[in-house]
Amino acid sequence: MKKTAIIVDLDRCIGCYSCEVACKNENHIDLGVQYNKVFTIGPTGKFPDLEMYYMPAMCQSCENPPCVSVCPTGASYIDKDGVILIDSKKCIACMSCISACPYGARKYNSKREYVEKCTMCSHLLNAGDKPACVKACCSKARIIGDVNDPNSEVSKKIAKAGKAAHSLPDEGNKPATRYILHDKTAKWQEKKSWTFFDNK
Protein backbone atom coordinates (compact mmCIF):
# COMPACT_ATOMS: atom_id res chain seq x y z
CA MET A 1 0.00 0.00 0.00
CA LYS A 2 1.25 3.45 -0.89
CA LYS A 3 2.37 5.60 2.04
CA THR A 4 3.22 9.20 1.25
CA ALA A 5 5.48 10.90 3.77
CA ILE A 6 7.81 13.88 4.04
CA ILE A 7 11.50 13.40 4.80
CA VAL A 8 13.34 16.35 6.34
CA ASP A 9 17.12 16.58 6.05
CA LEU A 10 18.02 18.46 9.23
CA ASP A 11 21.64 18.66 8.07
CA ARG A 12 20.39 20.98 5.32
CA CYS A 13 17.61 22.88 7.11
CA ILE A 14 18.67 26.47 7.88
CA GLY A 15 15.65 27.49 9.93
CA CYS A 16 14.40 30.07 7.44
CA TYR A 17 10.73 29.30 8.26
CA SER A 18 9.80 29.28 4.56
CA CYS A 19 7.93 26.01 5.10
CA GLU A 20 5.85 27.57 7.91
CA VAL A 21 4.93 30.60 5.81
CA ALA A 22 4.24 28.61 2.64
CA CYS A 23 1.99 26.22 4.57
CA LYS A 24 -0.12 29.01 6.06
CA ASN A 25 -0.40 30.84 2.73
CA GLU A 26 -1.29 27.78 0.65
CA ASN A 27 -3.87 26.43 3.07
CA HIS A 28 -5.33 29.79 4.21
CA ILE A 29 -4.67 28.89 7.84
CA ASP A 30 -6.14 31.19 10.48
CA LEU A 31 -4.08 32.96 13.12
CA GLY A 32 -3.37 30.69 16.06
CA VAL A 33 -3.50 27.53 13.92
CA GLN A 34 -0.39 25.85 12.48
CA TYR A 35 0.00 22.68 10.47
CA ASN A 36 3.78 23.03 10.37
CA LYS A 37 6.03 24.58 12.99
CA VAL A 38 9.82 24.91 13.10
CA PHE A 39 11.49 24.29 16.46
CA THR A 40 15.04 25.26 17.45
CA ILE A 41 16.87 22.38 19.11
CA GLY A 42 19.92 23.39 21.11
CA PRO A 43 22.46 24.79 21.25
CA THR A 44 24.26 21.69 22.50
CA GLY A 45 27.90 20.96 23.22
CA LYS A 46 30.57 22.92 25.04
CA PHE A 47 31.98 26.25 24.00
CA PRO A 48 33.44 26.83 21.48
CA ASP A 49 32.08 23.62 19.92
CA LEU A 50 28.39 24.50 19.94
CA GLU A 51 25.76 23.36 17.48
CA MET A 52 22.04 23.49 17.07
CA TYR A 53 19.54 22.45 14.46
CA TYR A 54 16.06 23.31 13.32
CA MET A 55 13.28 20.76 13.38
CA PRO A 56 10.11 21.30 11.34
CA ALA A 57 7.18 19.45 12.91
CA MET A 58 3.98 18.36 11.21
CA CYS A 59 1.76 15.29 10.98
CA GLN A 60 4.04 12.27 11.22
CA SER A 61 2.14 10.23 8.60
CA CYS A 62 1.61 7.26 10.89
CA GLU A 63 1.17 3.81 9.38
CA ASN A 64 -1.30 3.03 12.17
CA PRO A 65 -2.76 6.44 13.03
CA PRO A 66 -4.68 6.47 16.34
CA CYS A 67 -6.38 9.70 15.25
CA VAL A 68 -8.20 7.71 12.57
CA SER A 69 -9.18 4.74 14.72
CA VAL A 70 -10.70 6.88 17.50
CA CYS A 71 -12.78 9.11 15.20
CA PRO A 72 -16.46 8.25 15.84
CA THR A 73 -17.78 9.72 12.58
CA GLY A 74 -15.16 8.64 10.05
CA ALA A 75 -14.10 12.26 9.57
CA SER A 76 -10.46 11.24 9.97
CA TYR A 77 -9.41 8.87 7.20
CA ILE A 78 -6.51 7.72 5.02
CA ASP A 79 -6.72 8.49 1.31
CA LYS A 80 -5.45 6.45 -1.65
CA ASP A 81 -1.94 7.89 -1.28
CA GLY A 82 -1.70 7.05 2.41
CA VAL A 83 -2.21 10.68 3.46
CA ILE A 84 -4.18 11.19 6.68
CA LEU A 85 -6.98 13.70 6.14
CA ILE A 86 -10.03 15.16 7.87
CA ASP A 87 -13.46 15.59 6.28
CA SER A 88 -14.56 18.84 7.89
CA LYS A 89 -18.20 18.12 7.04
CA LYS A 90 -18.12 14.97 9.18
CA CYS A 91 -16.04 16.42 12.03
CA ILE A 92 -18.10 17.03 15.18
CA ALA A 93 -15.17 18.55 17.09
CA CYS A 94 -15.27 15.88 19.79
CA MET A 95 -11.47 16.31 20.14
CA SER A 96 -10.87 12.55 20.34
CA CYS A 97 -8.29 12.71 17.55
CA ILE A 98 -6.44 15.56 19.25
CA SER A 99 -6.13 13.49 22.42
CA ALA A 100 -5.07 10.40 20.46
CA CYS A 101 -2.24 12.01 18.47
CA PRO A 102 1.06 11.37 20.33
CA TYR A 103 2.59 14.49 18.79
CA GLY A 104 -0.13 17.09 19.23
CA ALA A 105 -0.15 17.69 15.47
CA ARG A 106 -3.88 18.41 15.32
CA LYS A 107 -5.51 21.68 16.24
CA TYR A 108 -9.07 22.78 16.92
CA ASN A 109 -10.07 25.80 14.86
CA SER A 110 -12.57 27.66 17.03
CA LYS A 111 -13.51 29.96 14.17
CA ARG A 112 -14.47 27.15 11.81
CA GLU A 113 -15.45 24.74 14.60
CA TYR A 114 -13.62 21.68 13.39
CA VAL A 115 -10.24 20.01 13.78
CA GLU A 116 -7.45 20.68 11.29
CA LYS A 117 -4.03 19.25 10.47
CA CYS A 118 -1.32 19.03 7.83
CA THR A 119 -2.80 17.57 4.64
CA MET A 120 0.51 17.42 2.76
CA CYS A 121 -1.32 19.81 0.44
CA SER A 122 -3.35 16.87 -0.90
CA HIS A 123 -5.03 19.21 -3.40
CA LEU A 124 -1.60 19.81 -4.94
CA LEU A 125 -0.60 16.15 -4.77
CA ASN A 126 -3.79 15.20 -6.61
CA ALA A 127 -2.82 17.67 -9.33
CA GLY A 128 0.61 16.07 -9.69
CA ASP A 129 2.37 18.85 -7.78
CA LYS A 130 4.36 18.94 -4.53
CA PRO A 131 3.29 20.36 -1.15
CA ALA A 132 3.89 24.09 -0.66
CA CYS A 133 6.44 23.48 2.11
CA VAL A 134 8.51 21.22 -0.14
CA LYS A 135 8.47 23.70 -3.02
CA ALA A 136 9.34 26.64 -0.75
CA CYS A 137 12.33 24.99 0.94
CA CYS A 138 15.33 26.97 -0.33
CA SER A 139 17.86 24.46 1.01
CA LYS A 140 16.08 21.47 -0.52
CA ALA A 141 15.81 19.89 2.92
CA ARG A 142 12.32 18.48 2.36
CA ILE A 143 11.34 15.72 -0.04
CA ILE A 144 8.10 13.79 -0.37
CA GLY A 145 7.36 10.36 -1.70
CA ASP A 146 6.19 6.82 -1.07
CA VAL A 147 8.18 5.33 1.82
CA ASN A 148 6.79 1.88 0.97
CA ASP A 149 8.38 1.99 -2.49
CA PRO A 150 12.05 0.97 -2.17
CA ASN A 151 12.82 2.71 -5.47
CA SER A 152 11.39 6.08 -4.45
CA GLU A 153 13.66 9.05 -3.71
CA VAL A 154 12.60 9.13 -0.06
CA SER A 155 13.27 5.42 0.49
CA LYS A 156 16.71 5.72 -1.09
CA LYS A 157 17.52 8.73 1.08
CA ILE A 158 16.45 6.90 4.24
CA ALA A 159 18.50 3.84 3.26
CA LYS A 160 21.57 5.95 2.48
CA ALA A 161 21.28 7.83 5.79
CA GLY A 162 21.24 4.58 7.79
CA LYS A 163 21.41 5.32 11.52
CA ALA A 164 21.21 9.04 10.75
CA ALA A 165 17.54 8.58 9.79
CA HIS A 166 15.43 9.21 12.89
CA SER A 167 11.75 9.10 13.69
CA LEU A 168 9.85 10.47 16.65
CA PRO A 169 9.01 8.01 19.47
CA ASP A 170 6.71 5.23 18.30
CA GLU A 171 3.68 4.73 20.53
CA GLY A 172 2.44 1.86 18.35
CA ASN A 173 1.41 4.29 15.61
CA LYS A 174 4.53 3.74 13.43
CA PRO A 175 5.40 7.27 12.26
CA ALA A 176 6.53 7.28 8.63
CA THR A 177 8.10 10.74 8.68
CA ARG A 178 11.90 10.64 8.95
CA TYR A 179 14.44 13.25 9.99
CA ILE A 180 18.00 13.00 8.70
CA LEU A 181 20.60 14.17 11.22
CA HIS A 182 24.15 12.86 11.23
CA ASP A 183 26.04 12.34 14.46
CA LYS A 184 27.62 15.69 15.28
CA THR A 185 27.74 17.77 18.43
CA ALA A 186 24.02 18.37 17.99
CA LYS A 187 22.70 14.94 18.95
CA TRP A 188 19.24 13.76 18.03
CA GLN A 189 17.05 14.67 20.98
CA GLU A 190 15.89 11.36 22.46
CA LYS A 191 12.77 12.54 24.26
CA LYS A 192 10.35 10.04 25.71
CA SER A 193 7.51 11.88 24.04
CA TRP A 194 7.11 14.85 21.75
CA THR A 195 4.17 17.23 21.77
CA PHE A 196 4.14 19.91 19.13
CA PHE A 197 2.31 23.20 18.92
CA ASP A 198 2.09 23.67 22.68
CA ASN A 199 4.24 26.83 22.64
CA LYS A 200 6.87 25.22 24.87
Secondary structure, 3 states (H helix, E strand, C coil): CCCEEEEEECCCCCCCCHHHHHHHHHHCCCCCCCCCEEEEEEEEEECCEEEEEEEEECCCCCCCCHHHHCCCCCCEEECCCCCEEECCCCCCCCCHHHHHCCCCCCEEECCCCEEECCCCCHHHHCCCCCCHHHHHCCCCCEEEEECCCCCCHHHHHHHHHHHHEECCCCCCCCCCCEEECCCCCCCCCCCCCCCCCCCC
